Amino acid sequence: MELLRTIAAPPAGAKAAEQPGRAGGDPKRRRPPPAEEPPALSRVVVDPTTGRRYCRGRVLGKGGFAKCYEMTDLTSNKVYAAKIIPHSRVAKPHQREKIDKEIELHRLLHHKHVVQFHHHFEDQDNIYILLEYCSRRSMAHILKARKVLTEPEVRYYLRQIVSGLKYLHEQEILHRDLKLGNFFINEAMELKVGDFGLAARLEPLEHRRRTICGTPNYLSPEVLNKQGHGCESDIWALGCVMYTMLLGRPPFETTNLKETYRCIREARYTMPSSLLAPAKHLIASMLSKNPEDRPRLDDILRHEFFLQGFTPDRLSSSCCHTVPDFHLSSPAKNFFRKAAAALFGGKKDKARYIDTHNKASKEDEDIYKLRHDLKKASITQQPNKHRTDEELQPPPASVAGSGTAGVENRQQVGDVIRMIVRGTLGSCSSSSECLEDSTMGSVADTVARVLRGCLENMPEADCTPKEQLSTSFQWVTKWVDYSNKYGFGYQLSDHTVGVLFNNGAHMSLLADKRTVHYYAELGQCSVFTATAAPEQFISQVTVLKYFSHYMEENLMDGGDLPSVTDTRRPRLYLLQWLKSDKALMMLFNDGTFQVNFYHDHTKVIICSQDEEYLLTYINEDRLSSTFRLTTLLVSGCAPELKQRMEYALNMLLQRCN
């Protein structure tokens, strides 16, 4: 892997992105003449402090001051990427200061998606920086071979870049040179952010240095306008990276640097029609001319580009040079083969599912069908969502969600509730004639009475009282609506997974991933292990595992509430769920009541604890606040919370309609 700039030519169509190198100060200023050639490097290098001997291998890359080599520790046989800087190239104080600053910043960083700093030393001729060796080289090499990447690959790599970049920003470090050549890939196809030659500490706006530095095609408007680098400048570069991955060329590529800078300052670039709408929207948001309009890193991962599309758990090394085939690997295929057999048996579905890449056998068709349906289930589309003409298609019946289900419906909460689908324990969810158990009705009536009493008597208020309580209740962190086939699945904060099947039965897989609780009706529980399930439950256990695996691998938690289990409380299981065009309602056996709002990802959770009712509100930033209902009754609450409470009550009252 390369650490620094690579010797190889840049990807096709990306010459302007890689060849100009870094711009420093005035772009018109000529570069100084090269320093004299440093002395020849020895094959074996000795650390004068420790006495350890290293064998220098092939060149990996080069930069302005240094070359990068493979370097093997002759004692441990461990291979490093060694950045070797001749003293003659950093003879001036400001040049040496730059290297010392890079070492000082990088040596303190420890993150899965940041190139690991191992050691540094110097001898009479050179400075040596030993870094994590990444054998798959850089993203620039991959794009040179591949020309463009698929959307699943882009999601795979961007998730890791965002993870590493978020860590850097939390350490108050700006990278300032994000580009394909500085993303390195290790043997396991994991991405590492590297090359901290231009990295700097984040400074307050008024103290930021106004230097123009970075790679020309990735510079942001505010940097070119000498307003200084901020976190938003790294986000801009990330938008350029995403664009380049998908299209094989940077967004602001022109025939000359002056025109490139003009396009950047105006945020003027083309968006080809070949890009799908979510990708276009995310790129456009990251390349907003105003830094304040760019998304935060957490917002990027909550964007529909990530929520609505498939992201592989891992990539094969063949993806470095070949378009990937995202068919299932053998272990996954075996898992889905069992699930498909349990769900479909030998029956032929009326719908035909044809794999356009392979002529599938009947078994493969069933597996493909299962995956196809799940892909539909991962689309968090709601009926009122606005879509562009190029992506209009019949809406899927299945919807998946978590605390970040991506829906762009911005209508106000509190008007007429339009029900879409519902499910109830011990009943047939597809029939309008289903009757509720009287005990279930009493649970719902109790919650409705308490919530209505609070709303009818609380005073008007402009803000919510400052009250933070410690809680130990369970709540739904992830959910999948697959009721068009099997049922509604959810994951609790203690990692218990439950499914309320379409036939009215409920099954839970506890956090130990072994114990199964089965409820045919309210209060009637059978307990067995997943590996020794009674024959009549085997197919449902298979579906339960399937839901559990999908939510664990594909959905993110919906808030910051701690996972605290109170063993004194009864096991939670879902009595009823109901979806409107704006929200999802879930009612549990102990009276816990949760409503998730699609458009801003907020949640209202009501539960009883120590004989009093508590309300927890999770805002659009996934931050939670918990209040006693008696406190809200006396003090009132902010209008946005009151509107959500009113809508939640209306859903509860209309649950049978």
C-alpha positions as CSV (number, residue, x, y, z in Angstrom):
1,M,0.0,0.0,0.0
2,E,1.1,3.5,-0.6
3,L,1.4,6.1,2.1
4,L,2.0,9.5,0.4
5,R,1.4,10.1,-3.3
6,T,1.8,7.2,-5.6
7,I,4.2,6.9,-8.5
8,A,1.5,5.5,-10.7
9,A,-0.5,7.8,-13.0
10,P,-3.9,9.0,-11.7
11,P,-7.1,7.3,-12.7
12,A,-8.3,8.0,-16.2
13,G,-10.0,11.4,-16.5
14,A,-8.6,12.4,-13.1
15,K,-5.3,14.0,-14.2
16,A,-6.2,17.4,-12.8
17,A,-7.1,15.8,-9.5
18,E,-3.8,14.0,-8.9
19,Q,-1.1,15.6,-11.1
20,P,-1.0,19.2,-9.8
21,G,-0.1,17.9,-6.4
22,R,-0.7,20.2,-3.4
23,A,-1.2,23.9,-3.9
24,G,0.6,26.1,-1.3
25,G,0.0,29.8,-1.1
26,D,-0.5,31.7,-4.4
27,P,-1.3,29.1,-7.1
28,K,0.6,31.3,-9.6
29,R,3.9,31.1,-7.7
30,R,6.5,28.9,-9.3
31,R,7.9,26.0,-7.4
32,P,11.5,26.3,-6.2
33,P,14.2,24.3,-7.9
34,P,14.6,20.8,-6.5
35,A,17.1,20.2,-3.8
36,E,20.3,18.3,-4.5
37,E,20.0,14.6,-4.8
38,P,20.2,12.9,-1.4
39,P,22.8,10.1,-0.8
40,A,21.9,6.6,-1.9
41,L,19.8,4.6,0.6
42,S,21.3,1.6,2.3
43,R,19.5,-1.7,1.9
44,V,19.7,-2.4,5.7
45,V,18.8,0.5,8.0
46,V,19.6,0.5,11.7
47,D,17.7,2.5,14.4
48,P,20.6,4.1,16.3
49,T,18.5,4.3,19.5
50,T,17.2,0.7,19.7
51,G,19.7,-1.1,17.5
52,R,16.8,-2.7,15.5
53,R,17.6,-3.5,11.9
54,Y,15.2,-3.0,9.0
55,C,15.5,-4.3,5.4
56,R,14.3,-1.8,2.8
57,G,12.1,-3.2,0.1
58,R,10.3,-1.8,-3.0
59,V,9.1,1.8,-3.4
60,L,5.4,2.3,-2.6
61,G,5.0,5.9,-3.4
62,K,6.5,9.4,-3.2
63,G,5.7,12.9,-2.1
64,G,7.1,16.3,-2.0
65,F,9.8,15.6,0.6
66,A,9.9,11.8,0.9
67,K,9.6,8.4,-0.7
68,C,7.7,5.5,0.9
69,Y,9.2,2.0,1.0
70,E,8.3,-1.4,2.2
71,M,10.4,-2.0,5.3
72,T,10.8,-5.3,7.2
73,D,11.8,-5.5,10.8
74,L,14.5,-8.2,10.7
75,T,13.8,-9.2,14.3
76,S,10.0,-9.6,14.2
77,N,9.7,-10.0,10.4
78,K,6.9,-7.5,10.5
79,V,6.4,-5.4,7.4
80,Y,5.9,-1.6,7.6
81,A,5.4,1.2,5.2
82,A,8.4,3.5,5.9
83,K,8.3,7.1,5.0
84,I,11.9,8.1,4.4
85,I,12.8,11.8,4.4
86,P,16.4,12.9,3.6
87,H,17.7,15.6,5.9
88,S,18.8,17.5,2.8
89,R,15.1,17.9,1.8
90,V,14.1,19.4,5.1
91,A,17.2,21.5,5.8
92,K,15.2,24.8,6.4
93,P,13.7,25.2,9.8
94,H,10.1,25.6,8.5
95,Q,10.5,22.4,6.5
96,R,11.7,20.4,9.5
97,E,9.0,21.9,11.6
98,K,6.4,20.5,9.1
99,I,7.8,17.0,9.5
100,D,7.9,17.2,13.3
101,K,4.3,18.5,13.4
102,E,3.1,15.6,11.2
103,I,4.8,13.1,13.6
104,E,3.4,14.8,16.6
105,L,-0.2,14.7,15.3
106,H,-0.1,11.2,13.8
107,R,1.6,9.3,16.7
108,L,-1.4,10.1,19.0
109,L,-4.0,8.7,16.6
110,H,-5.5,5.2,17.2
111,H,-8.5,4.2,15.1
112,K,-9.5,1.2,12.9
113,H,-9.8,3.4,9.9
114,V,-6.7,5.6,10.3
115,V,-3.3,4.4,9.2
116,Q,-1.5,3.4,12.4
117,F,1.7,5.2,13.4
118,H,4.3,2.7,14.8
119,H,7.6,4.3,15.3
120,H,10.1,7.0,14.1
121,F,13.8,7.5,14.2
122,E,16.6,9.2,12.3
123,D,20.2,8.6,11.4
124,Q,22.8,10.8,9.8
125,D,21.1,10.9,6.4
126,N,17.4,10.4,6.9
127,I,14.3,10.6,9.0
128,Y,12.3,7.3,9.1
129,I,8.6,7.1,9.9
130,L,7.2,3.5,10.2
131,L,3.5,3.2,9.5
132,E,0.9,0.5,9.1
133,Y,1.5,-1.4,5.8
134,C,-1.5,-1.7,3.5
135,S,-0.9,-4.3,0.8
136,R,-3.8,-3.3,-1.5
137,R,-2.3,0.1,-2.1
138,S,-4.6,3.1,-2.4
139,M,-8.0,4.0,-3.7
140,A,-6.3,5.9,-6.5
141,H,-4.8,2.6,-7.7
142,I,-8.2,0.9,-7.5
143,L,-10.0,3.6,-9.5
144,K,-7.2,3.6,-12.1
145,A,-7.9,-0.1,-12.7
146,R,-11.7,0.1,-12.4
147,K,-12.4,3.5,-13.9
148,V,-15.6,3.8,-11.8
149,L,-17.0,2.0,-8.7
150,T,-20.5,0.6,-8.0
151,E,-22.8,2.3,-5.5
152,P,-22.5,-0.6,-3.0
153,E,-18.7,-0.2,-3.1
154,V,-18.9,3.5,-2.6
155,R,-21.2,3.1,0.4
156,Y,-18.7,0.5,1.8
157,Y,-15.7,2.8,1.4
158,L,-17.5,6.0,2.4
159,R,-18.7,4.5,5.7
160,Q,-15.1,3.7,6.7
161,I,-13.9,7.2,5.5
162,V,-16.6,8.9,7.6
163,S,-15.7,6.7,10.6
164,G,-12.1,7.6,10.4
165,L,-12.8,11.3,9.7
166,K,-15.3,11.5,12.5
167,Y,-12.6,10.3,14.9
168,L,-10.1,12.9,13.6
169,H,-12.6,15.7,14.0
170,E,-13.4,14.5,17.5
171,Q,-9.7,14.8,18.2
172,E,-9.9,18.4,16.8
173,I,-7.7,17.5,13.8
174,L,-8.4,18.5,10.3
175,H,-7.0,16.3,7.5
176,R,-7.0,19.0,4.8
177,D,-5.9,16.7,2.0
178,L,-8.7,14.1,1.6
179,K,-8.4,12.4,-1.8
180,L,-8.3,9.0,-3.3
181,G,-4.5,8.8,-3.1
182,N,-4.7,9.2,0.7
183,F,-7.1,6.3,1.4
184,F,-5.2,3.1,1.8
185,I,-6.5,-0.5,1.6
186,N,-5.1,-3.3,3.7
187,E,-5.1,-7.1,3.1
188,A,-8.6,-7.4,4.5
189,M,-9.9,-4.7,2.1
190,E,-10.4,-2.3,5.1
191,L,-9.9,1.4,4.3
192,K,-7.4,3.6,6.3
193,V,-7.2,7.3,6.1
194,G,-3.5,8.3,5.9
195,D,-0.9,11.0,5.0
196,F,-1.1,13.7,7.7
197,G,1.5,16.0,6.0
198,L,-1.1,18.8,5.8
199,A,-3.1,17.9,8.9
200,A,-3.7,20.7,11.4
201,R,-5.4,21.3,14.7
202,L,-8.9,22.8,14.5
203,E,-8.7,26.5,15.4
204,P,-11.5,29.0,16.2
205,L,-12.7,30.8,13.0
206,E,-10.9,34.0,13.9
207,H,-7.6,32.2,14.5
208,R,-7.6,30.0,11.4
209,R,-4.6,30.3,9.1
210,R,-5.6,31.5,5.6
211,T,-3.1,29.3,3.7
212,I,-4.3,27.7,0.5
213,C,-3.1,24.1,0.8
214,G,-4.4,20.8,-0.4
215,T,-4.9,19.1,-3.8
216,P,-6.4,21.7,-6.3
217,N,-9.4,19.6,-7.4
218,Y,-10.5,19.0,-3.8
219,L,-10.1,22.5,-2.4
220,S,-13.3,24.1,-1.0
221,P,-14.5,27.6,-1.9
222,E,-13.7,29.0,1.6
223,V,-10.1,27.7,1.4
224,L,-9.6,29.3,-2.0
225,N,-11.1,32.5,-0.6
226,K,-8.6,32.4,2.2
227,Q,-11.2,32.0,4.9
228,G,-9.3,29.1,6.4
229,H,-10.0,25.3,6.8
230,G,-12.7,23.9,9.0
231,C,-14.5,20.6,9.4
232,E,-16.8,21.7,6.6
233,S,-13.7,21.8,4.2
234,D,-13.1,18.1,4.8
235,I,-16.8,17.5,4.1
236,W,-16.4,19.3,0.8
237,A,-13.4,17.1,-0.1
238,L,-15.5,14.1,0.8
239,G,-18.1,15.2,-1.7
240,C,-15.4,15.4,-4.4
241,V,-14.2,11.9,-3.4
242,M,-17.7,10.4,-3.7
243,Y,-18.3,12.1,-7.1
244,T,-14.9,10.8,-8.3
245,M,-15.6,7.2,-7.1
246,L,-18.9,7.1,-9.0
247,L,-17.9,8.9,-12.2
248,G,-14.2,8.3,-12.5
249,R,-13.3,12.0,-12.6
250,P,-13.4,14.9,-10.1
251,P,-16.3,17.3,-10.2
252,F,-14.3,20.4,-11.0
253,E,-11.9,19.1,-13.6
254,T,-11.1,21.6,-16.3
255,T,-8.3,22.2,-18.8
256,N,-6.5,24.7,-16.6
257,L,-6.1,25.5,-12.9
258,K,-7.5,29.0,-13.1
259,E,-10.8,27.7,-14.6
260,T,-10.9,24.9,-12.0
261,Y,-10.7,27.4,-9.2
262,R,-13.4,29.5,-10.8
263,C,-15.7,26.5,-10.9
264,I,-14.9,25.7,-7.3
265,R,-15.6,29.2,-6.1
266,E,-19.0,29.1,-7.9
267,A,-19.7,25.5,-6.9
268,R,-20.3,24.9,-10.6
269,Y,-20.1,21.3,-11.8
270,T,-22.2,18.8,-13.9
271,M,-24.3,16.1,-12.4
272,P,-24.7,13.3,-15.0
273,S,-28.1,11.7,-15.4
274,S,-26.6,8.3,-14.9
275,L,-26.4,9.0,-11.2
276,L,-29.4,7.9,-9.1
277,A,-31.3,10.6,-7.2
278,P,-30.0,9.8,-3.6
279,A,-26.4,9.9,-4.8
280,K,-27.0,13.2,-6.5
281,H,-28.6,14.7,-3.5
282,L,-25.9,13.6,-1.1
283,I,-23.1,14.9,-3.4
284,A,-24.9,18.2,-3.9
285,S,-25.3,18.6,-0.1
286,M,-21.6,18.0,0.5
287,L,-20.7,20.4,-2.3
288,S,-22.8,23.2,-1.0
289,K,-21.1,26.6,-1.6
290,N,-22.0,27.7,1.9
291,P,-20.0,25.6,4.5
292,E,-22.9,25.9,6.9
293,D,-25.2,24.1,4.5
294,R,-23.0,21.0,4.3
295,P,-24.1,17.9,6.3
296,R,-22.4,16.7,9.4
297,L,-20.7,13.4,9.3
298,D,-23.5,11.7,11.2
299,D,-26.0,13.2,8.8
300,I,-24.2,11.7,5.9
301,L,-24.6,8.2,7.2
302,R,-28.3,8.9,7.9
303,H,-28.8,10.0,4.3
304,E,-31.1,7.9,2.1
305,F,-28.1,7.0,-0.1
306,F,-27.0,4.8,2.7
307,L,-30.3,3.8,4.2
308,Q,-32.0,2.8,0.9
309,G,-29.1,1.0,-0.7
310,F,-27.3,-2.3,-0.1
311,T,-23.9,-2.0,1.6
312,P,-21.7,-5.1,1.6
313,D,-20.2,-6.3,4.9
314,R,-16.9,-6.9,3.2
315,L,-15.3,-6.8,-0.3
316,S,-13.3,-9.4,-2.1
317,S,-9.7,-8.4,-3.1
318,S,-10.8,-9.0,-6.7
319,C,-12.7,-5.6,-6.4
320,C,-9.4,-3.9,-6.8
321,H,-9.5,-4.7,-10.5
322,T,-12.9,-6.3,-11.3
323,V,-16.5,-5.2,-10.9
324,P,-17.8,-7.2,-7.9
325,D,-20.5,-9.8,-8.1
326,F,-22.6,-9.3,-4.9
327,H,-24.0,-12.8,-4.9
328,L,-23.9,-14.5,-1.5
329,S,-20.7,-16.2,-0.2
330,S,-21.0,-19.8,0.8
331,P,-21.7,-19.3,4.6
332,A,-24.3,-16.7,3.9
333,K,-25.8,-18.8,1.0
334,N,-26.2,-21.7,3.4
335,F,-28.0,-19.5,5.9
336,F,-30.4,-18.1,3.3
337,R,-30.9,-21.6,1.7
338,K,-32.3,-22.8,5.0
339,A,-34.4,-19.7,5.4
340,A,-35.7,-19.9,1.8
341,A,-36.6,-23.6,2.3
342,A,-38.5,-22.8,5.5
343,L,-40.3,-19.9,4.0
344,F,-41.1,-21.1,0.5
345,G,-40.8,-24.9,0.8
346,G,-41.4,-26.5,-2.6
347,K,-44.1,-24.1,-3.7
348,K,-43.7,-21.9,-6.7
349,D,-44.6,-18.3,-6.2
350,K,-46.6,-16.6,-8.8
351,A,-44.0,-13.9,-9.1
352,R,-40.9,-14.8,-11.1
353,Y,-37.6,-13.7,-9.7
354,I,-34.9,-14.0,-12.4
355,D,-31.2,-13.4,-11.7
356,T,-30.1,-11.5,-14.8
357,H,-26.4,-12.5,-14.1
358,N,-26.9,-16.2,-13.6
359,K,-29.4,-18.8,-14.8
360,A,-30.5,-19.8,-11.3
361,S,-31.7,-23.2,-10.2
362,K,-35.0,-23.5,-8.3
363,E,-33.0,-23.3,-5.0
364,D,-31.1,-20.3,-6.1
365,E,-34.3,-18.6,-7.3
366,D,-35.7,-19.0,-3.8
367,I,-32.6,-17.6,-2.2
368,Y,-32.6,-14.7,-4.7
369,K,-36.3,-14.2,-4.0
370,L,-35.6,-13.9,-0.3
371,R,-32.7,-11.4,-0.9
372,H,-34.8,-9.5,-3.4
373,D,-37.7,-9.1,-0.9
374,L,-35.3,-8.1,1.8
375,K,-33.7,-5.5,-0.4
376,K,-37.3,-4.1,-0.9
377,A,-37.7,-4.2,2.9
378,S,-34.6,-2.1,3.4
379,I,-36.2,0.8,1.4
380,T,-37.6,3.3,3.8
381,Q,-40.1,4.7,1.4
382,Q,-43.4,6.1,2.6
383,P,-46.4,7.0,0.4
384,N,-46.0,10.8,0.6
385,K,-42.3,10.7,-0.2
386,H,-41.4,12.9,-3.2
387,R,-39.4,11.1,-5.9
388,T,-38.0,12.3,-9.2
389,D,-39.4,11.1,-12.4
390,E,-36.4,9.0,-13.2
391,E,-36.9,6.8,-10.2
392,L,-40.7,6.5,-10.0
393,Q,-41.8,2.9,-9.5
394,P,-44.6,1.2,-7.6
395,P,-43.9,1.6,-3.8
396,P,-42.8,-1.6,-2.0
397,A,-45.2,-3.1,0.5
398,S,-42.3,-3.6,3.0
399,V,-40.5,-1.0,4.9
400,A,-37.5,-1.3,7.1
401,G,-36.4,1.2,9.7
402,S,-34.3,2.1,12.7
403,G,-34.0,5.3,14.6
404,T,-32.9,6.8,11.3
405,A,-35.5,5.6,8.8
406,G,-35.0,7.9,5.9
407,V,-38.1,9.7,4.8
408,E,-38.4,13.2,3.4
409,N,-42.1,13.8,4.3
410,R,-42.1,17.3,5.9
411,Q,-45.8,17.6,6.7
412,Q,-46.8,18.9,10.1
413,V,-47.6,16.4,12.8
414,G,-51.1,16.5,14.3
415,D,-53.6,16.4,11.4
416,V,-55.8,13.5,10.1
417,I,-54.2,10.1,10.7
418,R,-54.2,7.9,7.6
419,M,-53.6,4.3,8.6
420,I,-51.6,2.0,6.4
421,V,-51.1,-1.3,8.0
422,R,-51.4,-2.9,11.5
423,G,-50.7,-6.1,13.4
424,T,-52.1,-7.5,16.6
425,L,-51.1,-10.4,18.9
426,G,-53.5,-13.3,18.7
427,S,-55.3,-12.0,15.6
428,C,-55.1,-11.8,11.8
429,S,-53.5,-8.5,10.9
430,S,-54.8,-8.5,7.4
431,S,-58.4,-8.5,8.4
432,S,-60.5,-5.5,9.4
433,E,-62.7,-7.8,11.5
434,C,-59.9,-8.7,13.9
435,L,-60.9,-8.3,17.5
436,E,-58.6,-7.4,20.4
437,D,-58.2,-9.4,23.6
438,S,-59.9,-7.5,26.4
439,T,-56.7,-7.5,28.4
440,M,-54.9,-5.9,25.5
441,G,-57.6,-3.3,25.2
442,S,-57.2,-2.5,28.9
443,V,-53.4,-1.9,28.4
444,A,-54.1,0.5,25.5
445,D,-56.9,2.2,27.4
446,T,-54.7,2.8,30.4
447,V,-51.9,4.4,28.4
448,A,-54.5,6.5,26.4
449,R,-56.2,7.7,29.6
450,V,-52.9,8.7,31.2
451,L,-51.6,10.5,28.1
452,R,-54.9,12.2,27.4
453,G,-55.1,13.4,31.1
454,C,-51.7,15.0,30.8
455,L,-52.4,16.7,27.4
456,E,-55.8,18.1,28.5
457,N,-54.5,19.6,31.7
458,M,-50.9,20.8,31.0
459,P,-50.4,24.5,30.6
460,E,-49.1,26.2,27.4
461,A,-45.3,26.5,27.4
462,D,-42.5,27.6,25.0
463,C,-39.9,25.2,26.3
464,T,-39.6,21.8,27.9
465,P,-38.6,21.6,31.6
466,K,-35.0,20.7,32.3
467,E,-35.4,17.3,34.0
468,Q,-33.0,14.4,33.4
469,L,-33.9,11.1,35.0
470,S,-32.1,7.8,35.0
471,T,-34.1,5.1,33.4
472,S,-34.1,1.3,33.1
473,F,-36.8,0.6,30.5
474,Q,-36.5,-1.2,27.2
475,W,-37.4,0.5,23.9
476,V,-37.3,-0.4,20.2
477,T,-34.0,0.6,18.6
478,K,-34.6,-1.0,15.2
479,W,-37.5,-2.3,13.2
480,V,-38.5,-4.0,10.0
481,D,-42.0,-4.1,8.5
482,Y,-42.1,-7.2,6.4
483,S,-45.8,-7.8,6.9
484,N,-46.5,-8.3,3.3
485,K,-44.9,-11.7,3.7
486,Y,-44.2,-12.7,7.3
487,G,-44.7,-10.1,10.0
488,F,-43.2,-7.1,11.9
489,G,-39.7,-7.4,13.4
490,Y,-38.0,-5.3,16.0
491,Q,-35.0,-5.2,18.2
492,L,-35.1,-3.9,21.8
493,S,-32.3,-2.0,23.5
494,D,-31.2,-5.1,25.4
495,H,-30.7,-6.8,21.9
496,T,-33.7,-9.0,22.3
497,V,-35.3,-9.5,18.8
498,G,-39.0,-10.0,18.4
499,V,-41.3,-10.8,15.5
500,L,-45.1,-10.4,15.6
501,F,-46.1,-12.8,12.8
502,N,-49.0,-12.2,10.4
503,N,-50.9,-15.1,12.1
504,G,-50.9,-13.2,15.4
505,A,-48.2,-15.3,17.1
506,H,-45.2,-13.6,18.7
507,M,-41.7,-15.0,19.0
508,S,-38.7,-13.5,20.8
509,L,-35.0,-14.4,20.5
510,L,-33.4,-13.2,23.8
511,A,-30.0,-11.4,23.9
512,D,-28.1,-14.7,24.5
513,K,-29.2,-15.6,20.9
514,R,-30.2,-19.1,22.2
515,T,-33.4,-18.7,24.2
516,V,-36.8,-18.4,22.4
517,H,-40.0,-17.2,23.9
518,Y,-43.2,-18.0,21.9
519,Y,-46.6,-16.4,22.6
520,A,-49.6,-17.7,20.7
521,E,-51.8,-15.3,22.7
522,L,-51.5,-12.7,25.5
523,G,-49.7,-14.2,28.5
524,Q,-49.4,-17.8,27.1
525,C,-45.6,-18.3,26.8
526,S,-43.6,-21.4,25.6
527,V,-39.8,-21.4,26.1
528,F,-37.3,-23.4,24.2
529,T,-33.9,-23.1,22.6
530,A,-33.3,-22.0,19.0
531,T,-31.3,-25.2,18.3
532,A,-34.0,-27.5,19.8
533,A,-37.2,-25.9,18.6
534,P,-40.4,-28.0,18.4
535,E,-41.0,-29.1,14.8
536,Q,-44.0,-26.9,14.4
537,F,-41.9,-23.8,15.2
538,I,-38.8,-24.5,13.1
539,S,-39.9,-22.3,10.2
540,Q,-40.8,-19.4,12.5
541,V,-37.5,-19.7,14.3
542,T,-35.7,-19.5,11.0
543,V,-37.6,-16.3,10.1
544,L,-36.8,-14.9,13.6
545,K,-33.0,-15.6,13.0
546,Y,-33.3,-14.0,9.6
547,F,-34.9,-10.8,11.0
548,S,-32.2,-10.7,13.8
549,H,-29.3,-11.1,11.3
550,Y,-30.7,-8.5,9.0
551,M,-31.3,-5.8,11.7
552,E,-27.9,-6.5,13.3
553,E,-26.0,-6.1,10.0
554,N,-28.0,-3.4,8.3
555,L,-29.7,-1.0,10.7
556,M,-28.3,1.5,13.1
557,D,-29.7,2.3,16.6
558,G,-32.2,5.0,16.9
559,G,-31.0,7.0,19.9
560,D,-28.5,7.5,22.7
561,L,-30.5,5.9,25.6
562,P,-28.3,3.5,27.6
563,S,-29.1,-0.2,27.5
564,V,-30.1,-1.0,31.1
565,T,-32.1,-4.1,31.9
566,D,-34.2,-4.3,35.0
567,T,-34.6,-8.0,35.8
568,R,-37.6,-7.1,38.0
569,R,-39.7,-6.1,35.0
570,P,-41.6,-8.6,32.9
571,R,-40.2,-9.7,29.5
572,L,-41.3,-7.2,26.8
573,Y,-43.3,-8.5,23.8
574,L,-45.3,-6.6,21.2
575,L,-49.0,-6.5,21.6
576,Q,-49.8,-4.3,18.6
577,W,-48.1,-2.2,16.0
578,L,-49.7,0.3,13.6
579,K,-48.4,2.5,10.9
580,S,-49.8,5.7,9.5
581,D,-48.5,7.8,6.7
582,K,-46.4,9.7,9.3
583,A,-45.5,7.5,12.1
584,L,-45.1,4.0,13.5
585,M,-46.8,3.0,16.8
586,M,-45.9,0.1,19.0
587,L,-47.7,-1.1,22.2
588,F,-46.1,-3.6,24.5
589,N,-47.5,-6.0,27.2
590,D,-46.2,-3.9,30.1
591,G,-47.8,-0.7,28.8
592,T,-44.7,0.6,27.1
593,F,-45.8,2.7,24.2
594,Q,-43.5,4.0,21.5
595,V,-44.1,6.2,18.4
596,N,-41.5,6.8,15.8
597,F,-41.9,9.7,13.4
598,Y,-40.6,9.2,9.9
599,H,-39.8,12.7,8.7
600,D,-37.4,13.8,11.4
601,H,-36.6,10.5,13.1
602,T,-37.9,11.7,16.5
603,K,-39.5,9.3,19.0
604,V,-41.9,9.5,21.9
605,I,-41.7,6.6,24.5
606,I,-44.1,6.3,27.4
607,C,-43.5,3.7,30.1
608,S,-44.2,3.2,33.8
609,Q,-41.4,2.9,36.4
610,D,-41.7,2.7,40.1
611,E,-45.5,3.3,39.9
612,E,-45.2,6.6,37.9
613,Y,-45.3,7.3,34.2
614,L,-42.3,8.6,32.3
615,L,-42.0,10.1,28.9
616,T,-38.8,9.9,26.9
617,Y,-38.3,12.1,23.8
618,I,-35.5,11.4,21.3
619,N,-34.9,14.3,19.1
620,E,-33.7,14.5,15.5
621,D,-30.1,14.4,16.6
622,R,-30.8,11.1,18.4
623,L,-30.4,12.7,21.8
624,S,-32.8,11.7,24.5
625,S,-34.5,13.4,27.4
626,T,-36.7,11.7,30.0
627,F,-39.4,13.5,32.1
628,R,-42.1,12.5,34.6
629,L,-45.5,13.0,33.1
630,T,-46.4,14.8,36.3
631,T,-43.7,17.3,35.6
632,L,-45.1,18.0,32.1
633,L,-48.6,18.2,33.6
634,V,-47.4,21.0,35.9
635,S,-44.9,22.8,33.6
636,G,-46.0,22.1,30.1
637,C,-43.6,21.4,27.3
638,A,-42.3,22.8,24.0
639,P,-44.9,22.9,21.1
640,E,-42.9,20.3,19.0
641,L,-43.1,17.7,21.8
642,K,-46.7,18.5,22.5
643,Q,-47.6,18.0,18.8
644,R,-46.0,14.6,18.8
645,M,-47.7,13.6,22.1
646,E,-51.1,14.6,20.5
647,Y,-50.4,12.6,17.4
648,A,-49.3,9.6,19.4
649,L,-52.6,9.8,21.4
650,N,-54.6,9.9,18.2
651,M,-52.8,6.9,16.9
652,L,-53.6,5.0,20.1
653,L,-57.2,6.0,20.0
654,Q,-57.7,5.0,16.4
655,R,-55.7,1.7,16.6
656,C,-58.9,-0.4,16.0
657,N,-60.3,1.8,13.1
